[in-house]
Every structure is written in structure tokens, then in C-alpha cells.
Amino acid sequence: MPLPVVTVLLPARNAEPTVARALESLLEGTLRDVRVLAVDDGSTDGTRGVLEALAARDSRVEVLDGGGRGLVAALNLALGRATSPYVARMDADDEALPRRLEASVAALESEPELAGVGTGVELFREDQPVSPSLQAYASWLNGLTSAERLFRERFIESPVCHPSVCLRRDAVVAAGGWRHGDFPEDYALWLELMDRGHGMRNLDEVLLRWRDSHQRLTWTDPRYAVRRFTWTKAQYLMRGRGPLADGRPCTVWGAGPSGKTLARFLREEGATVERFVEVHPRKVGTRIQDIPVVSPEELGPPGRSHLLVCVGVRWAREEIRADLTARGWVEGRDFTCAA
């Protein structure tokens, strides 16, 4: 078989009702020069049979045995078999729109500074409406269409939809592939690639139908809990290209659960957290984690302490960002949004 342009890594476990459509949506796409490595990761239903039947009909499909070792092991197994310059991800219950791979490869071909691109996504589910919070997340993600904006907002939430991504294989291999641990493997990979100096962005076209369900790992696997995302942020805030890598102390705007958790993880890594900033009058003037809490009026001008804005409410974060910018604070240099 000739060397394909892109290899799709598609792990599947007990996905019999949806995996055929997921795989067919890739094979029916406008980019024909593809290979799909479908990893059956210990399925106990008819998933393996569905995959083998599709492989028998289309030589572009190869079925691998993941042995039930989990998503990260399945991805790295397929990555090790890939020989194409690009590797793409796909989940067994999503649907790729026809131009997904063609548009992704075209972007990577024309923008060599990028290690990968995601696409715009459309959320769907059959049993009930998609939650407003997940819709808001998808709307934010779909707006990260420049490498500059995505890099600026990389510490807010995971800035790329994992099953929509297409990556340079060499960059992923050099980064060590997907790492296994008590943290979200996709978010850790995006931060690692950017920490190595690569760019990432999302295409401004919706090219993946992204299924939400009660079985999504986001809802069921503790590695994807907010606390583990926050731990991952703390690691990369303090290393490489992170704003605290130079040893600067920091101030945390927001003494709610997100801000307190981030401050705790940063201090465990050796960071100095000088202050919390809070608008709640009952918190101002107190100490939290033995750190003084001040009001926004007491923040003062930008200085030696880097400000981390840990406010999860989007409209409030945008107000803070606009206010800081109007007061001469430069995002990335003086402050970073981190929730």
C-alpha cells in the first residue's frame, strides 16, 4: 500500500452501535489518501466484528488489538504503526464531515509552524439536549482559530477537541506521544507541544459532529476531573514557556474553588503566591491558605508579580481582561487567564 498522507488513530471499546458510521465518515471524505488504524481495545460486544468487516471491504482500514489496556496505550500502539507525515484522531462515536481531513492537511501544509489543527465542532446527542455549559465550551473552542489566540487562552480549558485533531507525526513522537497518568492525556499533549514552541489552532469550519453522552470519558473518568486539569495547568504554568517559568511570584485573581486549587498546586511545585484578589467583601482582608486577600482596587499597576485570572464565568473573565488591558496590563506578559 502506498504511503498515505494521513493516518487516523481510532480506538474503540464496546462501540458496536456507532463505530461503523464513525469509520465510514472518514472513508467517504474528500481526502482519499488515508489509512485508518482501528484499535479494538478489549471490546466484549460486536465491535471487533464490525471493524473486521469494514477492513475486509476497504484496504485502507487495518484492525489492531489493543488488549484492553486503555485509551493512551491504544493511541500509542497506533502511533507506533503510523508512517504518514500526519496523524489524525477520531473517536468511535463521532462523525467526520467530508472535508475534515482534506482541510486539516491543507492547513498543516501551508502553515509549517503548526504542530496540529483541530476543527470547529457541532455537538449532538439523541436522547436529550446538549447541556448549555458544553455548548458554551464548544462555542469558545470554535473561536480559537488563530495560533496566537489559542496560545493566549491555553490555560483556560483544553483548547482543542481531541477527536477533531490532525497532527504532525514527528512532533507528536518527539513529544513522547500521549502520556499515561492521573491527568487528561489530550490536554497534556497540547500544552507539551506548545511548550516546545509549536503552534496550534482550530479551523474556522465545523468539520466534526462531536457526540455527547453519559458514557463520555469526560464524565466518567477521574483523569478528566476539573482538579486534574488544574494540576496539569500548574505544571505548564511553571515550565518552559509558561509565565511562571522564570521564578516570578504570582497573584491569583479569584479565591473560589478554581483559584484555591490552582494556588495549592502551584505552591506544591515551589511557586510563591503573594495575594488573592477578590470582589467578595467578606473575603477581602482575610487570609486564605495563609495568603492575604485584597480587593481589585488594591491590585495596583503591573509589576514583578504575574497575575493569574482564575474566574470561570466567561463574561466576568472578559470584563476583568478588558479592565486590566485598559489599565496598561499586557496579557501574556503581566497576566494570564487560567480558568
Secondary structure, DSSP 8 states (H G I E B T S, - for coil): ----SEEEEEEESS-TTTHHHHHHHHHTSS---EEEEEEE-S-SSSHHHHHHHHHHH-TTEEEEE-TT--HHHHHHHHHHH--SSEEEE--TT-EE-TTHHHHHHHHHHH-TTEEEEEEEEEEE-SSS---HHHHHHHHHHHT--SHHHHHHTTTTS--S-GGG-EEEHHHHHHTTSS--SSS-HHHHHHHHHHHTT-EEEEEEEEEEEEE--TT-HHHH-GGGSHHHHHHHHHHHHSSTTSTTTT---EEEE--SHHHHHHHHHHHHTT--EEEEE---TTTTTSEETTEEEE-GGG--S--SSEEEE----HHHHHHHHHHHHHTT--BTTTEEE--
